[in-house]
Amino acid sequence: MPKGPFLPSDFTATKFSTAADKAEFGDTLLRFIDSKWASALFTKSFYNRLSMSFGHIAHYVEREIMRSDITNTAWARRWDSNRYA
């Protein structure tokens, strides 16, 4: 998987998000993962978009997600197992 930057031309705009918005989210997600889950990069806007993309995390408080070793380990394990597939 490339580390970015994603280009808007890689995405299709919808009524919910522009292609540029989708490319920016992809770049932000990759930066967050490559930073080893740096809490400074876990902004409110990133959290909102992430919860819309991956579902139920919206039931958690952002600080709890970042403090959770279980969450960080699960994300890291899933990311690493799919990274070079």
Protein Blocks (a to p, Z undefined) as FASTA:
>chain_A
ZZbjadfklpccdfkbcfklmmmmmmmmmmmmmnnopaklmcfklmmmmmmmnojmlmpc
fklmmmmmklmmmmmmmmmmmmmZZ
